[in-house]
Amino acid sequence: MSAIRLNFEQWRTLVQKSPDRVVNQFLARLQMLSKDERQAWFAATPPKHQLLESLNIAASDETLPLACVPYVLQDMFDVKGMPTRCGAPFSTPFEAPLEDSSLLYQKLNTLGACFFSKTQPAEFGVNSQGRNPTDGDCNHHAGEQYACGGGAGAVARTVSSGLVPLGFGLDTAGGIRIPAAFHGLFGFRMGNNAYARDGVFPIAPSLESVGWVNHCIADLSTTFHAFHRVSTCHTAEAPRGYLISELTSYISTEIKSGLLGLTRELDIDDDPATGTRLRQLLSQGGTAYQTLAARELYSIHQYWIEEYSDQYDDALMQHIKEGIICPPAKSDECTQIQEAIRFSLTKFFEKYDYLVLPISPVATPEKSAWSNQLEQDIQQLIAPASLAFLPALILPFTCASGRHSAAQVIINPRKPHIVPELLAQLTGYYED
């Protein structure tokens, strides 16, 4: 195993030849990291004998859709025999190994996937930049000057570095979408389901979602089919979509160019009136999401902040405090905005099959360029799918500067079958 990123089939071949070698090389690469890097990147890794046992069991049934595919989990998901520490700045409530595993972990076992490690989240999974002041920030694979991004940034880093080909994390507020864009990865944000509730430490329970990342379109397709039993038959009429490239005060030229290059392969409508109506409503989503999430964050952390307030990251504590001081009238207003966005997107999907939005207004940003305005712009782009509980494809593109970004393709929840059709239409784009 080298730094080269291998696809699922290549991993299966390696495991079939020598599970012991796969495990040894994975553990050796972890040991090559400095102590600080390992702490910022990985929360917990099973011992060698458990990794070997997992691979040998998976190799015994090659018919499983994810047989022999190693994966990592953000340390917000329970795994039996391990604590779930959530990137917390204090340890006492999170030290005990757990007696049960999350529903997602159990599902992945039935699909043949092999759990290799827990990755370190941002503090309690809440930070668009991916910061964790206690355990350290997981650096971007292209250099420590770049933002890793999102609550599950270390998941994306692990996949982009070729350590494993698959990683899962919470995408409540773009925890998967943001780092996938910054690392140039494929992925998928699931709709509302039990994987985000059963055996998961919550961020904002009513808005929770799970997402995953892959490094190639074929693996994305395989993972999607493992979780969604949909037909691969293509309809005579191509799925119809709509692109909104400008939903914030600023979108860079290279992001607009990347979106246009990607959507050139698709059937995109250009009705200006549709864009005007959606932009007017969706532009309110960022503020509404922030308020509603703050209320839920406070409900989760209200007892801990009495004892550990001085240990919380200042930015997270400020967000929690917004939930304390938020008047009921403001909360009600934001709930009304959420309902209006959900209704508007429901009406939109009566005519269209998907909606394309950028994930970030800029390509992979440097940490020094991170600002409150950039964070607000990203949250405004992320909010519509989060507030409406909608699934979304993550489709990367390379920008002229050599950095990365991605589109989020929000899917009509009644038409999951269009996902394979969209991927088939885009295969040529990614092979060119």
C-alpha positions as CSV (number, residue, x, y, z in Angstrom):
1,M,0.0,0.0,0.0
2,S,1.5,3.3,-1.0
3,A,0.3,6.9,-1.1
4,I,-1.4,6.1,-4.4
5,R,-5.2,6.0,-4.0
6,L,-6.5,2.5,-4.8
7,N,-10.1,1.8,-5.7
8,F,-12.3,-0.8,-4.2
9,E,-11.4,-3.6,-6.6
10,Q,-7.7,-2.9,-6.1
11,W,-8.2,-3.1,-2.3
12,R,-10.0,-6.4,-2.7
13,T,-7.2,-7.8,-4.7
14,L,-4.7,-6.8,-2.0
15,V,-6.8,-8.3,0.8
16,Q,-7.2,-11.6,-1.1
17,K,-3.5,-11.9,-1.6
18,S,-2.4,-11.0,1.9
19,P,-4.6,-9.5,4.6
20,D,-1.6,-9.4,6.9
21,R,0.3,-7.2,4.5
22,V,-2.6,-4.8,4.2
23,V,-2.9,-4.4,7.9
24,N,0.9,-4.1,8.5
25,Q,1.2,-1.3,5.9
26,F,-1.8,0.6,7.2
27,L,-0.4,0.5,10.7
28,A,3.1,1.4,9.4
29,R,1.8,4.5,7.7
30,L,0.1,5.5,11.0
31,Q,3.5,5.1,12.8
32,M,5.2,7.3,10.2
33,L,3.0,10.2,11.4
34,S,4.3,12.4,14.3
35,K,2.6,12.1,17.6
36,D,0.9,15.4,17.1
37,E,-0.3,14.4,13.6
38,R,-1.7,11.1,14.9
39,Q,-3.6,12.8,17.7
40,A,-5.1,15.4,15.3
41,W,-6.0,12.8,12.7
42,F,-7.0,9.6,14.5
43,A,-9.0,9.1,17.6
44,A,-8.7,5.3,18.0
45,T,-7.6,2.3,15.9
46,P,-8.4,-1.3,16.7
47,P,-5.4,-3.7,17.5
48,K,-3.8,-5.6,14.7
49,H,-5.6,-8.9,15.4
50,Q,-9.0,-7.2,15.1
51,L,-8.2,-5.6,11.8
52,L,-7.0,-9.0,10.5
53,E,-10.1,-10.8,11.7
54,S,-12.3,-8.2,10.0
55,L,-10.5,-8.6,6.7
56,N,-10.5,-12.4,6.8
57,I,-14.3,-12.5,7.6
58,A,-15.0,-10.0,4.7
59,A,-12.8,-12.0,2.3
60,S,-14.8,-15.1,2.9
61,D,-17.8,-13.7,1.1
62,E,-16.9,-11.8,-2.0
63,T,-20.6,-11.3,-3.0
64,L,-21.1,-8.6,-0.4
65,P,-21.2,-5.1,-2.1
66,L,-18.4,-3.6,0.0
67,A,-16.4,-6.8,0.7
68,C,-12.9,-6.2,1.9
69,V,-13.3,-2.4,1.6
70,P,-11.5,-0.6,4.6
71,Y,-13.2,2.4,5.9
72,V,-13.0,5.0,8.7
73,L,-15.6,6.5,10.9
74,Q,-15.7,10.0,12.4
75,D,-15.5,9.7,16.2
76,M,-19.1,10.7,16.6
77,F,-20.3,7.1,15.9
78,D,-20.3,4.4,18.5
79,V,-18.1,1.3,18.1
80,K,-18.4,-1.5,20.6
81,G,-15.4,-1.6,22.9
82,M,-14.3,1.9,22.2
83,P,-15.3,5.3,23.7
84,T,-16.9,7.9,21.6
85,R,-14.9,11.1,22.5
86,C,-16.5,13.5,19.9
87,G,-13.3,15.6,19.8
88,A,-14.4,17.0,23.2
89,P,-12.0,19.3,25.1
90,F,-12.7,17.4,28.4
91,S,-12.6,13.6,28.8
92,T,-14.4,12.6,31.9
93,P,-17.9,12.0,30.3
94,F,-16.4,10.2,27.4
95,E,-13.9,7.7,28.7
96,A,-16.0,4.6,29.0
97,P,-15.8,2.0,26.2
98,L,-19.3,1.4,24.8
99,E,-21.3,-1.8,24.9
100,D,-23.0,-1.4,21.5
101,S,-22.1,-0.2,18.0
102,S,-24.0,2.4,16.0
103,L,-26.5,1.3,13.4
104,L,-24.2,2.6,10.7
105,Y,-21.3,0.4,11.9
106,Q,-23.6,-2.6,12.0
107,K,-24.9,-1.9,8.5
108,L,-21.4,-1.6,7.1
109,N,-20.5,-5.0,8.7
110,T,-23.4,-6.6,6.8
111,L,-22.1,-5.0,3.6
112,G,-18.7,-6.5,4.1
113,A,-16.8,-3.3,4.8
114,C,-13.9,-3.4,7.3
115,F,-13.6,-0.8,10.0
116,F,-10.0,0.4,10.3
117,S,-10.1,3.5,12.5
118,K,-12.0,6.3,14.1
119,T,-10.9,9.8,12.9
120,Q,-10.7,12.9,15.1
121,P,-13.6,15.3,14.5
122,A,-13.6,19.0,15.0
123,E,-14.6,19.9,18.6
124,F,-18.0,18.1,19.0
125,G,-18.1,17.9,15.2
126,V,-18.9,21.6,14.9
127,N,-16.6,23.7,12.9
128,S,-16.7,24.6,9.2
129,Q,-12.9,25.1,9.0
130,G,-12.3,21.8,10.8
131,R,-10.6,23.2,13.9
132,N,-10.0,21.2,17.1
133,P,-8.0,23.3,19.6
134,T,-7.6,20.4,22.1
135,D,-6.3,17.6,19.8
136,G,-4.9,19.8,17.0
137,D,-6.2,20.6,13.6
138,C,-5.9,17.8,11.0
139,N,-3.9,19.3,8.1
140,H,-4.9,19.2,4.5
141,H,-2.9,16.7,2.4
142,A,-1.7,19.5,0.1
143,G,-0.1,21.4,3.0
144,E,-0.7,22.6,6.5
145,Q,-1.5,26.1,5.2
146,Y,-4.8,24.9,3.8
147,A,-8.0,24.4,5.7
148,C,-9.0,20.7,6.0
149,G,-12.6,21.8,6.4
150,G,-15.7,20.6,8.2
151,G,-16.5,18.5,11.3
152,A,-15.3,15.4,9.5
153,G,-12.2,16.8,7.8
154,A,-10.0,14.0,9.1
155,V,-12.3,11.5,7.3
156,A,-11.6,13.3,4.0
157,R,-7.9,13.5,4.8
158,T,-7.7,9.8,5.3
159,V,-9.4,9.0,2.0
160,S,-7.5,11.7,0.0
161,S,-4.2,10.3,1.4
162,G,-5.0,6.8,0.2
163,L,-5.0,5.2,3.6
164,V,-8.5,3.8,3.0
165,P,-10.9,4.3,0.1
166,L,-14.1,5.1,2.1
167,G,-15.0,7.3,5.1
168,F,-18.2,8.2,6.9
169,G,-19.1,11.2,9.1
170,L,-21.9,13.5,10.1
171,D,-23.1,16.1,7.5
172,T,-25.4,18.0,9.7
173,A,-24.0,21.3,8.6
174,G,-21.7,20.2,5.8
175,G,-19.3,18.2,7.9
176,I,-18.7,15.9,4.9
177,R,-19.6,18.2,2.1
178,I,-17.1,20.9,3.0
179,P,-14.0,18.8,3.4
180,A,-14.9,16.7,0.3
181,A,-14.9,19.9,-1.7
182,F,-11.6,21.1,-0.2
183,H,-10.0,17.7,-0.9
184,G,-11.5,17.1,-4.4
185,L,-13.4,14.0,-3.3
186,F,-16.7,12.4,-4.4
187,G,-19.3,11.7,-1.8
188,F,-22.9,11.6,-0.8
189,R,-25.0,13.1,1.9
190,M,-27.9,10.8,2.9
191,G,-31.4,12.0,3.5
192,N,-33.1,11.8,6.9
193,N,-32.6,8.2,8.3
194,A,-31.8,6.2,11.4
195,Y,-28.0,6.0,10.7
196,A,-27.8,9.6,12.0
197,R,-29.7,8.9,15.2
198,D,-28.9,5.4,16.4
199,G,-25.5,5.3,18.2
200,V,-24.4,8.8,17.2
201,F,-23.4,11.7,19.4
202,P,-25.7,14.5,18.2
203,I,-24.8,17.9,16.8
204,A,-28.3,19.1,16.0
205,P,-30.6,16.1,16.4
206,S,-33.5,17.4,14.3
207,L,-31.1,18.2,11.4
208,E,-28.7,15.3,11.6
209,S,-27.5,13.5,8.5
210,V,-24.7,11.0,7.5
211,G,-22.4,11.3,4.6
212,W,-19.5,9.5,3.0
213,V,-16.5,10.2,0.7
214,N,-14.8,8.3,-2.0
215,H,-11.9,9.3,-4.3
216,C,-13.4,8.0,-7.6
217,I,-16.8,7.9,-9.3
218,A,-16.9,4.1,-9.6
219,D,-16.5,3.7,-5.8
220,L,-19.2,6.3,-5.2
221,S,-21.6,4.4,-7.4
222,T,-20.8,1.1,-5.6
223,T,-21.3,2.7,-2.2
224,F,-24.6,4.3,-3.3
225,H,-25.9,1.0,-4.5
226,A,-24.9,-0.7,-1.3
227,F,-27.2,1.6,0.6
228,H,-29.9,2.3,-1.9
229,R,-31.6,-0.5,-3.9
230,V,-32.5,1.4,-7.1
231,S,-32.7,0.4,-10.7
232,T,-29.7,0.9,-13.0
233,C,-32.0,1.1,-16.0
234,H,-31.9,4.5,-17.6
235,T,-35.0,6.3,-18.7
236,A,-35.5,7.6,-22.2
237,E,-35.5,11.2,-20.9
238,A,-32.4,12.4,-19.0
239,P,-33.0,13.8,-15.5
240,R,-33.7,17.5,-15.5
241,G,-31.8,19.8,-13.2
242,Y,-31.3,23.5,-12.4
243,L,-28.1,25.3,-11.5
244,I,-27.8,28.2,-9.0
245,S,-24.2,29.3,-9.0
246,E,-24.7,32.6,-7.1
247,L,-26.5,32.3,-3.7
248,T,-24.0,34.3,-1.7
249,S,-22.5,37.8,-2.0
250,Y,-19.4,36.4,-3.7
251,I,-18.6,33.3,-5.8
252,S,-15.1,33.2,-7.4
253,T,-14.7,33.0,-11.1
254,E,-13.0,29.5,-10.9
255,I,-16.0,28.1,-8.9
256,K,-18.4,29.4,-11.6
257,S,-16.2,28.0,-14.3
258,G,-15.9,24.6,-12.6
259,L,-19.7,24.4,-12.1
260,L,-20.3,25.2,-15.8
261,G,-17.8,22.6,-16.9
262,L,-19.4,19.9,-14.7
263,T,-23.0,20.7,-15.6
264,R,-22.2,20.9,-19.3
265,E,-22.6,17.1,-19.3
266,L,-26.1,17.4,-17.8
267,D,-29.6,18.5,-18.8
268,I,-29.7,21.9,-17.0
269,D,-32.7,24.2,-17.5
270,D,-32.0,28.0,-17.7
271,D,-35.4,29.5,-16.7
272,P,-34.4,32.8,-15.0
273,A,-37.6,33.0,-13.1
274,T,-37.0,29.7,-11.3
275,G,-33.6,31.0,-10.2
276,T,-34.9,34.3,-8.9
277,R,-37.6,32.6,-6.8
278,L,-35.2,30.1,-5.3
279,R,-32.4,32.6,-4.6
280,Q,-34.8,34.9,-2.7
281,L,-35.8,32.2,-0.4
282,L,-32.7,30.0,-0.1
283,S,-30.6,33.1,0.8
284,Q,-32.3,33.2,4.2
285,G,-31.2,29.6,5.0
286,G,-27.8,30.3,6.5
287,T,-29.1,32.5,9.3
288,A,-32.1,30.3,9.9
289,Y,-29.8,27.2,10.2
290,Q,-27.4,28.9,12.6
291,T,-30.2,29.9,14.9
292,L,-32.0,26.6,14.9
293,A,-28.7,24.7,15.4
294,A,-27.7,27.0,18.2
295,R,-30.9,26.2,20.1
296,E,-30.2,22.5,19.8
297,L,-26.5,22.8,20.7
298,Y,-27.5,24.5,23.9
299,S,-30.0,21.8,24.7
300,I,-27.2,19.2,24.4
301,H,-24.5,21.1,26.1
302,Q,-26.4,23.1,28.7
303,Y,-25.2,20.9,31.7
304,W,-21.6,20.5,30.6
305,I,-21.1,24.2,30.1
306,E,-21.8,24.8,33.8
307,E,-18.7,22.7,34.6
308,Y,-16.5,22.9,31.6
309,S,-17.2,26.3,30.0
310,D,-13.6,27.4,30.2
311,Q,-12.5,24.4,28.2
312,Y,-14.8,24.9,25.2
313,D,-13.4,26.5,22.0
314,D,-14.4,30.2,22.1
315,A,-16.2,30.0,18.7
316,L,-18.3,27.0,19.8
317,M,-19.1,28.5,23.1
318,Q,-20.3,31.7,21.4
319,H,-22.5,29.5,19.1
320,I,-24.0,27.7,22.1
321,K,-24.6,31.0,23.9
322,E,-26.6,32.2,20.8
323,G,-29.0,29.4,21.6
324,I,-29.3,30.6,25.2
325,I,-30.2,34.2,24.4
326,C,-32.2,33.5,21.2
327,P,-35.8,34.8,21.9
328,P,-38.7,32.5,21.1
329,A,-39.9,34.9,18.4
330,K,-36.6,34.6,16.5
331,S,-36.7,30.9,16.8
332,D,-40.2,30.8,15.5
333,E,-39.3,33.0,12.6
334,C,-36.4,30.7,11.6
335,T,-38.6,27.7,11.9
336,Q,-41.0,29.4,9.5
337,I,-38.1,30.1,7.1
338,Q,-37.2,26.4,7.3
339,E,-40.7,25.3,6.5
340,A,-40.8,27.8,3.6
341,I,-37.6,26.4,2.2
342,R,-38.9,22.8,2.5
343,F,-42.1,23.8,0.8
344,S,-40.4,25.7,-2.0
345,L,-38.0,22.8,-2.7
346,T,-41.0,20.3,-2.7
347,K,-42.6,22.5,-5.3
348,F,-39.4,22.7,-7.2
349,F,-39.1,18.9,-7.4
350,E,-42.5,18.7,-9.0
351,K,-40.8,20.0,-12.1
352,Y,-37.1,19.2,-11.6
353,D,-35.1,16.1,-10.6
354,Y,-32.2,17.9,-8.9
355,L,-30.7,21.2,-7.9
356,V,-27.0,22.1,-8.3
357,L,-25.3,24.4,-5.9
358,P,-21.7,25.1,-5.1
359,I,-20.4,24.0,-1.7
360,S,-17.9,26.9,-1.1
361,P,-17.6,30.3,-2.8
362,V,-13.8,29.6,-3.2
363,A,-11.5,26.7,-3.9
364,T,-9.5,25.1,-1.1
365,P,-8.9,28.1,1.1
366,E,-5.7,28.8,3.1
367,K,-6.2,29.0,6.8
368,S,-5.0,32.6,6.8
369,A,-7.8,33.6,4.4
370,W,-10.5,32.1,6.5
371,S,-13.0,34.8,7.7
372,N,-16.4,35.2,9.3
373,Q,-17.7,36.2,5.9
374,L,-16.4,33.1,4.2
375,E,-17.9,30.9,6.9
376,Q,-21.2,32.6,6.6
377,D,-21.1,32.2,2.8
378,I,-20.4,28.5,3.1
379,Q,-23.2,28.0,5.6
380,Q,-25.6,29.8,3.3
381,L,-24.7,27.3,0.5
382,I,-24.9,24.3,2.8
383,A,-28.1,25.2,4.6
384,P,-30.8,24.3,2.0
385,A,-30.1,20.6,2.0
386,S,-29.6,20.6,5.8
387,L,-32.8,22.4,6.6
388,A,-34.9,20.3,4.1
389,F,-33.3,17.0,5.1
390,L,-32.4,16.3,1.5
391,P,-29.9,13.9,0.0
392,A,-27.1,15.3,-2.2
393,L,-24.3,14.0,-4.4
394,I,-20.9,15.6,-4.0
395,L,-19.1,16.0,-7.3
396,P,-15.6,17.5,-7.3
397,F,-13.8,19.6,-9.9
398,T,-10.3,20.9,-10.1
399,C,-9.9,24.7,-10.2
400,A,-7.4,26.6,-12.4
401,S,-5.2,27.3,-9.3
402,G,-4.7,23.5,-8.7
403,R,-7.0,23.7,-5.7
404,H,-10.3,21.9,-5.5
405,S,-14.0,22.4,-5.0
406,A,-17.2,20.5,-5.6
407,A,-20.8,20.8,-6.5
408,Q,-23.6,19.6,-4.3
409,V,-26.4,18.0,-6.4
410,I,-29.5,18.0,-4.2
411,I,-31.6,15.1,-5.2
412,N,-35.4,14.8,-5.5
413,P,-36.0,12.5,-2.5
414,R,-38.7,10.7,-4.4
415,K,-36.3,9.9,-7.3
416,P,-33.2,8.3,-5.9
417,H,-32.9,6.3,-9.1
418,I,-31.6,9.3,-10.9
419,V,-28.3,9.1,-9.0
420,P,-27.0,6.2,-11.1
421,E,-28.2,8.0,-14.2
422,L,-26.4,11.2,-13.3
423,L,-23.2,9.3,-12.5
424,A,-23.4,7.5,-15.9
425,Q,-23.8,10.9,-17.6
426,L,-20.7,12.3,-15.8
427,T,-18.4,9.3,-16.2
428,G,-16.9,10.8,-19.4
429,Y,-16.3,14.1,-17.7
430,Y,-14.2,12.5,-15.1
431,E,-12.4,10.2,-17.5
432,D,-11.3,13.0,-19.8
